[in-house]
């Protein structure tokens, strides 16, 4: 009987201990979550301070002024582009067309093209794909010196 009572007492102690451990684990989780919440709140405070400082440096009126200046500059550039695009008079365009017609009507004397097939590889030279690889190096090498 005494052993049964002792066993019962031990089981109750184990249950109490398990409940206490469970409560402690829950408390640790709550503390960790609260620490994370505090870090988030600190980050929000810092972000809010930064935004307030930025608002002090740049007001809405200044932003509107900058946007207006940008719009004016874009409009001015568009006017310049239109002037440049339409800078040729009708007489200039006629003269250009006449010159183009004269050039296209001329018979150009071109050299004769050889009828023999080209050799695949000339002895002592690099193949074309090797030249493609080396050409950028040859062009850039004087710049690197």
Steps between C-alpha positions, in 0.01 A plus 500: 500500500782733588666432165178576315467829686860583421441410134190719491691787660783463248252503210344820633845656531581401142171653379569824691854514366384442144241778538762733641738417212220560252423835668869595489525413129191710428649790698830473308310506169297802617819681604669424166195622309489816711868563424428467127205739536727751677754481215223558246374801696855640523538455124171679441613787725829534310318489167251761619784727616670466161178585318447805721855621429445449127175695518682784673764509225256476209159662517203432274544842341860418409399168346226673299753763386747232389225309316394823326857578397540148365178532300617837361836350402329207325272739310797719402693195375196386298485845336871477412448154354210623289707793372791275411279242332328762287806715429520409128298720270315364201776629271761312703299179480463540121875554462571190710263289292662623177845413633378156605351438156825607334702265718271204441496554122877508467662178387770404737789298372561219740801270487445153363435225747721192464315193379737254668400368845694633794737262677376360829819582690799704398822346633655697787178687594245464776151368426217754505359389836842552660509855362159564650634402840822704474360813334358657821830433675696666221271803500510541879871431553618855406243641744638285780860615451 
